[in-house]
């Protein structure tokens, strides 16, 4: 047994879980974890045991494993209530250096941050051609519109590349600073490769970030009607402000949950998972409220794109494929040769399809099937999303498209706005969204759009 193993390390806490005194090396551990002496106990495992011992009035003991940023500490800890506080004893203290971080850890963290804070994102195929584009920065409106109108073209056609980037190889474009027509800010490019089963690059995620904040808007005209000011408050004011901090919360919680920041007990990992899930729900609610604000605004008119409903269905199914596989659900999509030309804004139709398929996956039993069926009728194009879930009663079917109506369901993370938004979008594009269902027989949600004749 080493001398370190024979050392008994003592400390004392008060009624507020503050560490009043501590022997070395406990004092150093407290300081490396961000605490002071006297000060609140900064080691979570120690603080938890002290709080439990004081609450129950019992001596508690267990082994702990903690990290102080330099070493991994293993020790046996005993906590005995004394007066208003506790007497703390640590035995068999062992410290071992932390293993070196993976070479690409910093890069992975940078990618997570860039993804969470991006003001423009796009999905690209293996040749860097645009598949989808999303963004919310006011000075990127022109880029967003041009990109959506030019799906299938290289993303580099829509930005101004620096003169030293004459090649389209993604490694040389990653990190480049580009210009965007209509924006005075410089934009940094992040290209995140998507790797297939054979380690080949099958596509990319494109993120544009700017280190220069958007210039503040001039105060609203005092003569502008208050109703008009309120009508854009969420989408123009609240949503852009809320997205970034919520995204940071989600990214940090996921980092904790996956233990990328170091070893963590199962309880804390579950807490982090709950935080990430709540953050995703909040972010989804912000997006839904911003969508409602747009679609309920006077004069809202989606773009009349020429689209292929079969292609949209295949894209939406590809995006949600992982979620379906987690439940063993088979997605039956139109085959690669199937086509159904229609008129509707591509992004909005994809949004509707994602909502319908996501709901079908959520409410279908494990190892069931969700099917997408195409039909053409006269002047219309139709796609049905059919699940094998519990179905709806006539009363539920009558109100399933109502705003905030979740049919009494709770705990699934939904806001009760998705189907309401989807039907409003369908109507705005000259179509309709309906449901056919019987209790115990699954549900059939049908999207109708004008056909592209």
C-alpha positions, 0 to 999 in steps of 0.5 A: 500500500502506498503512502497516498493510500494510507492518508486520511483526508478530512473536511468540514461542511455547514448547513448550506453545503459549504466546504468550511475547511479541507485537507490537501488534496481535497482543497485543491480538488475543490479549487480546480472544480471552480470552488473556494474555501470557504464556499459551496461544495463544487464537486457534484458527487461530494455535494450530493452525498453531503446533502443526503447525509445531512437530510437523513441524519445518517452516516453515508459512505461510498466510492467516487470517481471525479475529474478535476480537469487534470486527473481522474480521482478515485476515493472512498468517502464517508460523511457523518452529520455533525451539528448543522453540518457534516464531517467528511473523510476520504480514504484511499485517494488515487489520482491518475492523469486523464488520457489525452484527448482525441486529435479531432476532439476540438474539431468535433466541438467546433462543428457542434457549435457551428451547427448550433449557431448557424444562420444558414444551413443546407444539405448537399449531395456528394457533389456539393449540389443543393438538396435543401436550404434553411435560414432565418437571418434577414440579410440572407433572405436573397440567398435563401430564395435563390438557393431554393430556386436553384436546388440541384446546383452547386452551393458555390454558385450562390456565394462569392468565393475568395480568390484563392479558392479556385477548387471545389474540393470540400476540404479547401472550402471548409473554413473559407470566408465568403460573401453573400449578395445583400449582406454586408457581413462576412460568412465563414463556411463549415462543411460537415461530411456525411459518411456512408456504410463503406466510409465514403462521403455521401453528402455534406451539411453546409453551415454559414456563420458570421462573427459580425452581429446583425446591425440593430434595426431602426425603431419601428415607425411610431405611426405603424399600427400596433397590430402590424408590429405584433404580427411579426414579433415572434418571427422577426424579434423573438425567434432569432433571439431564442434559437441560439441560446436554446441550441446552446443548451441542447448542444451542451446537454448532449455533450454531457449526456454522451459523456464527451466531457468526461465520466458521469453517473447514470443519474446525471446523464439522464438529467442531461437527456431530459434537458436536451429533450426539453430544449428540443421541445422548446425549440420546436415550439418557437419554430411552430409559433413563428410558422403560425405567425407567418401563415396567419399573416395577411397576404401570405402566399407560398411560392408556386414551385414545380415539385415532384411529390414522389421525390419530396416523400422520398426525401422526408422518409430519408430524413426520418429513417433513423427515427423509424429504424429505432422503432423497427418501423418500415417506411414504404416510399414511392420507388425511384422511378415514381413521379407525381408532378405538383405545384407547391412551395418545395420547403413547405411541402417537405415541412408538411410531409415531415410532420405527417411521417413523424406523427405516423412513426410516433403513434405507430406500434413497433415493427409496423409499417408506414406507407406513402401512396401516390394518386393522380386525379384530374387537376389534383396530385395526392399523397397519403401517409398511412400508419398502423397506429391506434386510429382516431374516433370520429370526434378526434378526427373532427378536431385533430387539425385544431390549434393546440389540440393534442387529443389528450396526449401528453409526454410525447414532446408535441405542441399540438400545432403541427397538423394545424400548420400543415393544413393551413399550408396546404390550403395556402398552396391551393390544396387540402389536408384531410384524415380518414381513420377508424379507431383501432384501424390506423390513420390515413392523412391525405395531402392534396395539391394542384397537379403540374399539368 
